[in-house]
Amino acid sequence: MPITDEYTLLCETCGYTVDGLPVEGNCPECGRAIRTSLPEARQGTPWDRGPSVRNWFATGWMVVTRPGRTFEAARISRVRLSGLFLTNAVIAASAAIAPATAIRAWAVFGAALGLDLPWHFENRAIEWLLITPLAWVGGLLLVLALTEIERIGLRVIGGRHRWRVTRAITAAVCEHASYGWVIAGVLVGVASFPIAVEPQLWRNLLGSGWQPWVLAGYPAAMVVGLLIFETLVYIGVRRCKFANRARPALEAGHPGPSPATQPPA
């Protein structure tokens, strides 16, 4: 049956149009209870129910341990990335530069205080701190750009498979999958540690082959993080490909709930 718009009530399992059917019934195509496909059946992740530090950790734990259940519960409400995604993007960019920046800051302030440092790179520490803001902005822009490209790709893939992958769905999927970027930022931060420390130390510890090993850490960390993000996006779009979004109450001609959620007269 044709899909009229993004508010048409679909069975979230098979995509069959159940708009206008009694909500107490089942999908004629797959037998799923129609009530479970209503927009209000999505109770929301902890972050959806209220942004807070505690709910950020709770939602992240859900995404990592039960991604399928997370995307089945996520609310489809906004068409733009905001809130959870922006928080994760900032954390990812900050995590990527934090270890190296902390080491260099230690060098600058340690030298100023006359401390006996285990590493001798004070002459380059200030230069490193000067490029840190640029590195942070670059990391943040990279996450924003890759995520927007991902959203466009999801719309294209959804169209080819005849799924209803709307902008609101891509926003919900990518926001929750953005915990993958946080993991990527942490991994990149760990990979930057050997480069931030005096190279002579690593030559002594790792021998003549230290440099390729160290430099390979950056792309390897980014690839692993990207794969985690892509895996979460894949799970999310499979679980949300026919997700229903509540019609705005005051949208033209619809002063109340969508008639799709009401039994026919």
BELVEN-V873604 format. One record per residue. N is the residue number from 1. RES is the residue in one letter. BURIAL is I if it has 16 or more other C-alpha atoms within 10 Angstrom, else O. Layout:
{{N | RES | BURIAL} {N | RES | BURIAL}}
This chain:
{{1 | M | O} {2 | P | O} {3 | I | O} {4 | T | O} {5 | D | O} {6 | E | I} {7 | Y | I} {8 | T | I} {9 | L | I} {10 | L | I} {11 | C | I} {12 | E | I} {13 | T | I} {14 | C | O} {15 | G | I} {16 | Y | I} {17 | T | I} {18 | V | I} {19 | D | I} {20 | G | I} {21 | L | I} {22 | P | I} {23 | V | I} {24 | E | O} {25 | G | O} {26 | N | I} {27 | C | I} {28 | P | O} {29 | E | O} {30 | C | O} {31 | G | O} {32 | R | I} {33 | A | I} {34 | I | I} {35 | R | I} {36 | T | I} {37 | S | I} {38 | L | I} {39 | P | I} {40 | E | I} {41 | A | O} {42 | R | I} {43 | Q | O} {44 | G | I} {45 | T | I} {46 | P | I} {47 | W | I} {48 | D | I} {49 | R | O} {50 | G | O} {51 | P | O} {52 | S | O} {53 | V | O} {54 | R | O} {55 | N | I} {56 | W | I} {57 | F | O} {58 | A | O} {59 | T | I} {60 | G | I} {61 | W | O} {62 | M | I} {63 | V | I} {64 | V | O} {65 | T | O} {66 | R | O} {67 | P | I} {68 | G | I} {69 | R | O} {70 | T | I} {71 | F | I} {72 | E | I} {73 | A | I} {74 | A | I} {75 | R | I} {76 | I | I} {77 | S | I} {78 | R | O} {79 | V | O} {80 | R | O} {81 | L | I} {82 | S | O} {83 | G | O} {84 | L | I} {85 | F | I} {86 | L | I} {87 | T | O} {88 | N | I} {89 | A | I} {90 | V | I} {91 | I | I} {92 | A | I} {93 | A | I} {94 | S | I} {95 | A | I} {96 | A | I} {97 | I | I} {98 | A | I} {99 | P | I} {100 | A | I} {101 | T | I} {102 | A | O} {103 | I | I} {104 | R | I} {105 | A | I} {106 | W | I} {107 | A | I} {108 | V | I} {109 | F | O} {110 | G | O} {111 | A | I} {112 | A | O} {113 | L | O} {114 | G | O} {115 | L | O} {116 | D | O} {117 | L | O} {118 | P | O} {119 | W | O} {120 | H | I} {121 | F | I} {122 | E | I} {123 | N | O} {124 | R | O} {125 | A | I} {126 | I | O} {127 | E | O} {128 | W | O} {129 | L | I} {130 | L | O} {131 | I | O} {132 | T | I} {133 | P | O} {134 | L | O} {135 | A | I} {136 | W | I} {137 | V | O} {138 | G | O} {139 | G | I} {140 | L | I} {141 | L | O} {142 | L | O} {143 | V | I} {144 | L | I} {145 | A | O} {146 | L | O} {147 | T | I} {148 | E | I} {149 | I | O} {150 | E | I} {151 | R | I} {152 | I | O} {153 | G | O} {154 | L | I} {155 | R | I} {156 | V | O} {157 | I | O} {158 | G | I} {159 | G | O} {160 | R | O} {161 | H | O} {162 | R | O} {163 | W | I} {164 | R | I} {165 | V | I} {166 | T | I} {167 | R | I} {168 | A | I} {169 | I | I} {170 | T | I} {171 | A | I} {172 | A | I} {173 | V | I} {174 | C | I} {175 | E | I} {176 | H | I} {177 | A | I} {178 | S | I} {179 | Y | I} {180 | G | I} {181 | W | I} {182 | V | I} {183 | I | I} {184 | A | I} {185 | G | I} {186 | V | I} {187 | L | I} {188 | V | I} {189 | G | I} {190 | V | I} {191 | A | I} {192 | S | I} {193 | F | I} {194 | P | I} {195 | I | O} {196 | A | I} {197 | V | I} {198 | E | O} {199 | P | I} {200 | Q | O} {201 | L | O} {202 | W | I} {203 | R | O} {204 | N | O} {205 | L | O} {206 | L | O} {207 | G | O} {208 | S | O} {209 | G | O} {210 | W | I} {211 | Q | O} {212 | P | O} {213 | W | O} {214 | V | I} {215 | L | O} {216 | A | O} {217 | G | I} {218 | Y | I} {219 | P | O} {220 | A | O} {221 | A | I} {222 | M | I} {223 | V | O} {224 | V | I} {225 | G | I} {226 | L | I} {227 | L | O} {228 | I | I} {229 | F | I} {230 | E | I} {231 | T | O} {232 | L | I} {233 | V | I} {234 | Y | O} {235 | I | I} {236 | G | I} {237 | V | I} {238 | R | I} {239 | R | I} {240 | C | I} {241 | K | I} {242 | F | I} {243 | A | I} {244 | N | I} {245 | R | I} {246 | A | I} {247 | R | I} {248 | P | O} {249 | A | O} {250 | L | O} {251 | E | O} {252 | A | O} {253 | G | O} {254 | H | O} {255 | P | O} {256 | G | O} {257 | P | O} {258 | S | I} {259 | P | O} {260 | A | I} {261 | T | I} {262 | Q | O} {263 | P | O} {264 | P | O} {265 | A | O}}
